[in-house]
Amino acid sequence: MLCLKYCKTRAEAEDNLQDSFVTIFQKITSYKGKGSFEGWMKRITINKAIDKYKKEPFLDSIDNHQIDNNTQVDEEQTQVPLDKMLEFVQELPSRYRLVFNLYQLDGYSHQEISKKLSISIGTSKSNLHRAKIILKEKIVTYSITLNNAIANG
């Protein structure tokens, strides 16, 4: 699941997982027993995804997503299955997906993200905000479509 949330496709996630395991096995002797072994492996896996991101050219097209930020979303009507949410996150442009995952799901601060991705703190905050707008738009669209399908039977 960790690799899937940082990668656009399952194949990319599988490559990242394999690269991570190779690095983990190569560096196993550097694990000093401080902190959890799981946390150590997670950091390596996230760093592998970030390294791959840094190598790719910035060819992501970032559409202008216009959505009213004051749109109220009824939580009872927006039950989005986890696999659908993962799909929505994977569809985000790479820079938005990375910042969203690092901040929202893995608890990194904007300062830590700015260092990891070599971007400013302001850019990190902006990318998170834009990712949330895109995800909100996808959730609202999904909910409307689902509710219409139920209503039309």
N, C-alpha and C positions, 0 to 999 in steps of 0.2 A: 504494500500500500504506500509506503514511504516513497519509493521510486515512481510509482504511478502519479502521485500528486505533483511531483516536480518535472515530469516529462509529458510531452504532448501525446505520445502514442505508447501502446503496450510494448512494441518492439524497442523503442528508445528506452523505456523503463527497464526492459530485460538487459539491454546493453549496459545501462548504468549499474544495475545490480551485479552483473558479472564483473565489470571493472572495479566495483567497490569490494567485492569478495577477493579479487586478486590483490588489491592494495591491503586489505585487512590481513590476508595471509602473509604478505610480504612484510608487514609492519607489526605483526603480532607480538614480537619481542619488545616493541617500544611501549606497549600497554603496561603501565606501572601499577595497576590495581587501584588507582585513584578514581573515584566515581564508578559508575556502573559500566560494565563491559558493553551493555546494550547502548548506552549513551555514546560511548566511544565509537562504536560501529555506526551509529546514526550520524554522528558528525562527519565521519569519512564519507558516507553515502551522500549526504547533503553537499559536501564539498566537491565530490565528483560531479554532481549535477551542475553545480555553479561553475566548475572548471569548463564543462562542456558548453555551457551558456556563454561564457566569456570568449570561447573560440569561434562561435558562430557569428557570421556577419549580421548586422542589424537589418534584416530584410523583412521582419515582421511588419505587415501593414497594420497600422493602428487606425481603425475607423473612428470617426467622430461618433461617439455614442451619446446621443442626446436623450436624457431621461430626466424627468422632473424629480429632483432630489427630495422633494417633499411628498412624493407619492407614498401613501399609506398602504402597507401590505398587511392583510389580515392573516395572522399566523396560522389560524385554523384552516384557512383555504390554501395554504402554501406548503403542504406536506410534500417535500421533494425527497424522493428516495436517495440514499447515500450514493448509489452508483450513478445517478443522474447528476448529483452535485459534483462528483468527481469528474464527470464528463464536462460539465460547465467550467470547472477550474482548468482542466486540460486544454480547453478551447481558448483560454486567455492568451494574449500575446506573451511571449517568453518572459519579458522583463516584468510584466504585471503579475504573471503566475508565480515567479520566484519571490517577489516582494510579498505578495499575498500569503504564500505558504510560510515563508520565514517569519513574518510578523504575526499573522493571525493563527496559524496552526502550530508553529514551533516556538513561539514566544521570544523571538529575537527582537531587540530594540531597533529603532530606525538608525541609531548610531552604529550598531553592530552590522546591520544590513548595508549601510553606506560603505563600510570598510570591506565587507565581503565582496560586494559587487562593484566596488570602485565608482560609486556614484555619490552625489551629495545627499545630505539628510533630507533636504527639501524635495529632491527627486524621488527618494524613497517614499516620502509621505504622499507625494502626488501620484506615484504609481499605485500605491495602496488604495487611494481614493478612487482612481479610475478603475481599478480592478473591481472594487465594491460596486461601482455604478454599473459596470458591465454585468456582473453577477446578478445584481438586483433586476436588471432588465431581462436577463435570461429566466430568472425565477418567476417574475411577473408574467412573462410571455408563456412559459410552461404552465403556470397555474391557470391562466385564462384559457389556454388550449384544452387543458385537462377538464376544467369546469364546463366548457362548451361541449366537449365530447360526452360528458356525463349527462348534461342537460338534454342533449339531442339523442341520447340513448343508443 
